[in-house]
């Protein structure tokens, strides 16, 4: 749903109910300025379950990881 800023300010309560069903794009002078989304959809997925998953793994720097990936893809080239 797209609504202009004046309409949103006038009827904010109405749009706070609607946002549970769909995202609301707020415009000013015909340009999108904000997106209102329900809190349960906001942000990235929760990754708490990954905490500590790699705690015992070997620590590698970016160069080591890159070298391993090249070796996997192209074999031992030198």
Number of C-alpha atoms within 10 A of each C-alpha: 12 12 15 16 19 12 12 18 10 10 11 13 10 10 19 15 11 15 15 15 10 13 16 20 18 20 18 12 8 10 10 14 12 12 12 16 18 15 9 8 10 9 8 6 8 7 7 7 7 8 8 9 8 9 8 7 8 6 9 9 7 8 9 11 12 12 12 14 12 13 13 10 9 9 10 10 6 4
